[in-house]
């Protein structure tokens, strides 16, 4: 995966594991609902997992702070 870079994504998300979890959930949601945050031509990737990572890099996905819940 070239775009978006893992370094840019890890500045947004605190761990690789959480990054994978968020991207997988968003990808499945895209598959079910066919709802996208960006225009069809604005995505570099043609697959939903890549598109989910692009949305995360563009900060179109709002992350909930879960550190206070434990």
N, CA, C and O of each residue as an XYZ file, in Angstrom:
280
protein
N       0.852     -1.176      0.000
C       0.000      0.000      0.000
C       0.892      1.230      0.000
O       1.736      1.392      0.881
N       0.708      2.085     -0.974
C       1.523      3.290     -1.105
C       0.790      4.511     -0.557
O       1.399      5.355      0.100
N      -0.494      4.609     -0.817
C      -1.243      5.770     -0.380
C      -2.477      5.321      0.384
O      -3.156      4.401     -0.071
N      -2.786      5.891      1.461
C      -2.006      6.826      2.283
C      -0.915      6.092      3.043
O      -1.008      4.889      3.290
N       0.117      6.835      3.408
C       1.254      6.196      4.077
C       0.890      5.800      5.507
O       0.084      6.455      6.168
N       1.498      4.727      5.958
C       1.249      4.217      7.309
C       1.680      5.247      8.355
O       1.064      5.346      9.416
N       2.730      6.009      8.062
C       3.194      7.032      9.004
C       2.134      8.120      9.210
O       1.901      8.561     10.335
N       1.501      8.544      8.121
C       0.460      9.565      8.228
C      -0.733      9.030      9.026
O      -1.309      9.741      9.849
N      -1.094      7.774      8.773
C      -2.233      7.180      9.469
C      -1.948      6.981     10.948
O      -2.842      7.148     11.777
N      -0.710      6.624     11.290
C      -0.375      6.406     12.699
C      -0.249      7.713     13.472
O      -0.201      7.694     14.702
N      -0.194      8.842     12.782
C      -0.281     10.135     13.460
C      -1.718     10.431     13.873
O      -1.955     11.238     14.772
N      -2.676      9.779     13.217
C      -4.090      9.976     13.501
C      -4.591      8.944     14.508
O      -5.326      9.275     15.438
N      -4.185      7.691     14.312
C      -4.613      6.572     15.158
C      -3.436      6.144     16.016
O      -2.297      6.141     15.548
N      -3.696      5.783     17.259
C      -2.621      5.525     18.211
C      -1.927      4.174     18.063
O      -0.831      4.002     18.596
N      -2.526      3.201     17.354
C      -1.857      1.905     17.196
C      -2.248      1.250     15.881
O      -3.292      1.558     15.307
N      -1.405      0.352     15.417
C      -1.672     -0.372     14.178
C      -2.910     -1.233     14.307
O      -3.673     -1.378     13.352
N      -3.115     -1.806     15.486
C      -4.254     -2.684     15.718
C      -5.573     -1.916     15.620
O      -6.538     -2.390     15.021
N      -5.598     -0.740     16.210
C      -6.802      0.080     16.138
C      -7.030      0.565     14.704
O      -8.174      0.661     14.259
N      -5.964      0.865     13.989
C      -6.059      1.275     12.595
C      -6.719      0.181     11.759
O      -7.618      0.461     10.965
N      -6.279     -1.050     11.933
C      -6.847     -2.184     11.200
C      -8.318     -2.357     11.551
O      -9.148     -2.583     10.670
N      -8.637     -2.253     12.821
C     -10.018     -2.414     13.275
C     -10.934     -1.347     12.665
O     -12.017     -1.663     12.174
N     -10.504     -0.108     12.698
C     -11.303      1.000     12.167
C     -11.487      0.860     10.659
O     -12.593      1.031     10.145
N     -10.410      0.551      9.958
C     -10.483      0.418      8.502
C     -11.375     -0.757      8.098
O     -12.141     -0.649      7.140
N     -11.286     -1.859      8.807
C     -12.108     -3.025      8.486
C     -13.590     -2.729      8.709
O     -14.431     -3.081      7.882
N     -13.903     -2.084      9.825
C     -15.312     -1.750     10.115
C     -15.870     -0.788      9.074
O     -16.995     -0.958      8.603
N     -15.081      0.225      8.714
C     -15.551      1.202      7.723
C     -15.696      0.546      6.351
O     -16.639      0.844      5.618
N     -14.779     -0.334      6.006
C     -14.843     -1.031      4.725
C     -16.114     -1.880      4.627
O     -16.781     -1.883      3.593
N     -16.441     -2.589      5.688
C     -17.658     -3.401      5.710
C     -18.907     -2.520      5.624
O     -19.884     -2.871      4.963
N     -18.859     -1.377      6.298
C     -19.980     -0.444      6.247
C     -20.169      0.097      4.828
O     -21.301      0.232      4.364
N     -19.075      0.405      4.143
C     -19.143      0.877      2.753
C     -19.767     -0.190      1.857
O     -20.572      0.116      0.978
N     -19.388     -1.445      2.090
C     -19.918     -2.547      1.293
C     -21.423     -2.696      1.491
O     -22.165     -2.907      0.531
N     -21.868     -2.584      2.741
C     -23.292     -2.760      3.050
C     -24.148     -1.591      2.565
O     -25.215     -1.798      1.987
N     -23.681     -0.364      2.801
C     -24.533      0.803      2.566
C     -24.266      1.527      1.246
O     -25.108      2.295      0.780
N     -23.103      1.289      0.644
C     -22.677      2.003     -0.575
C     -22.633      3.513     -0.341
O     -22.874      4.295     -1.260
N     -22.325      3.917      0.894
C     -22.190      5.336      1.243
C     -20.712      5.660      1.385
O     -19.988      4.992      2.124
N     -20.268      6.696      0.669
C     -18.867      7.097      0.687
C     -18.758      8.557      1.119
O     -19.613      9.374      0.779
N     -17.711      8.880      1.864
C     -17.508     10.236      2.370
C     -16.954     11.177      1.303
O     -17.191     12.384      1.359
N     -16.224     10.637      0.339
C     -15.634     11.434     -0.734
C     -16.347     11.120     -2.042
O     -17.081     10.137     -2.142
N     -16.125     11.964     -3.038
C     -16.678     11.690     -4.358
C     -15.989     10.490     -4.988
O     -14.845     10.182     -4.653
N     -16.664      9.824     -5.882
C     -16.133      8.610     -6.518
C     -14.782      8.863     -7.197
O     -13.911      7.994     -7.174
N     -14.605     10.016     -7.785
C     -13.355     10.341     -8.499
C     -12.247     10.819     -7.565
O     -11.097     10.941     -7.988
N     -12.574     11.089     -6.305
C     -11.586     11.592     -5.351
C     -10.755     10.489     -4.709
O      -9.737     10.771     -4.077
N     -11.172      9.251     -4.861
C     -10.440      8.126     -4.272
C      -9.323      7.665     -5.200
O      -9.498      7.613     -6.417
N      -8.184      7.336     -4.621
C      -7.076      6.749     -5.369
C      -7.307      5.253     -5.516
O      -7.054      4.682     -6.576
N      -7.783      4.626     -4.462
C      -7.996      3.178     -4.436
C      -9.364      2.813     -5.010
O     -10.319      3.584     -4.919
N      -9.435      1.633     -5.595
C     -10.714      1.156     -6.109
C     -11.398      0.195     -5.142
O     -12.572     -0.133     -5.320
N     -10.674     -0.259     -4.122
C     -11.226     -1.197     -3.145
C     -11.658     -0.462     -1.882
O     -11.098      0.576     -1.529
N     -12.663     -1.015     -1.207
C     -13.221     -0.356     -0.022
C     -12.222     -0.222      1.122
O     -12.259      0.774      1.845
N     -11.335     -1.191      1.307
C     -10.372     -1.092      2.408
C      -9.419      0.086      2.178
O      -9.091      0.809      3.118
N      -8.984      0.276      0.963
C      -8.138      1.418      0.630
C      -8.887      2.724      0.756
O      -8.338      3.730      1.207
N     -10.141      2.701      0.357
C     -10.975      3.910      0.474
C     -11.219      4.268      1.933
O     -11.258      5.448      2.282
N     -11.382      3.273      2.781
C     -11.557      3.532      4.215
C     -10.301      4.181      4.787
O     -10.394      5.105      5.595
N      -9.137      3.707      4.377
C      -7.887      4.307      4.847
C      -7.733      5.732      4.315
O      -7.222      6.600      5.022
N      -8.164      5.978      3.094
C      -8.113      7.331      2.540
C      -9.030      8.272      3.311
O      -8.662      9.414      3.588
N     -10.223      7.797      3.658
C     -11.134      8.620      4.455
C     -10.536      8.936      5.815
O     -10.692     10.045      6.327
N      -9.866      7.981      6.385
C      -9.213      8.198      7.675
C      -8.096      9.225      7.545
O      -7.951     10.093      8.406
N      -7.312      9.136      6.485
C      -6.231     10.090      6.254
C      -6.759     11.501      6.023
O      -6.120     12.480      6.407
N      -7.923     11.601      5.397
C      -8.552     12.904      5.149
C      -9.351     13.400      6.357
O      -9.958     14.471      6.319
N      -9.338     12.598      7.434
C     -10.055     12.904      8.679
C     -11.557     13.048      8.466
O     -12.212     13.893      9.076
N     -12.088     12.200      7.584
C     -13.529     12.140      7.356
C     -14.198     11.186      8.336
O     -15.424     11.171      8.453
N     -13.396     10.389      9.040
C     -13.895      9.467     10.048
C     -13.539     10.044     11.413
O     -12.374     10.330     11.689
N     -14.534     10.211     12.253
C     -14.312     10.768     13.584
C     -14.041      9.619     14.541
O     -14.834      8.683     14.644
N     -12.919      9.698     15.239
C     -12.523      8.639     16.169
C     -13.020      8.971     17.564
O     -12.870     10.097     18.038
N     -13.605      7.997     18.207
C     -14.084      8.148     19.575
C     -12.946      7.758     20.520
O     -12.303      6.727     20.323
N     -12.702      8.567     21.528
C     -11.664      8.275     22.508
C     -12.168      7.186     23.445
O     -13.127      7.393     24.189
N     -11.514      6.020     23.407
C     -11.952      4.893     24.217
C     -11.096      4.694     25.464
O     -11.324      3.750     26.219
N     -10.127      5.557     25.689
C      -9.241      5.374     26.843
C      -9.958      5.623     28.159
O      -9.534      5.106     29.192
N     -11.040      6.406     28.149
C     -11.761      6.696     29.390
C     -12.762      5.621     29.763
O     -13.260      5.607     30.889
N     -13.071      4.711     28.833
C     -14.097      3.706     29.082
C     -13.598      2.546     29.922
O     -14.422      1.844     30.508
N     -12.309      2.304     30.015
C     -11.776      1.154     30.757
C     -11.583      1.468     32.179
O     -11.141      0.612     32.946
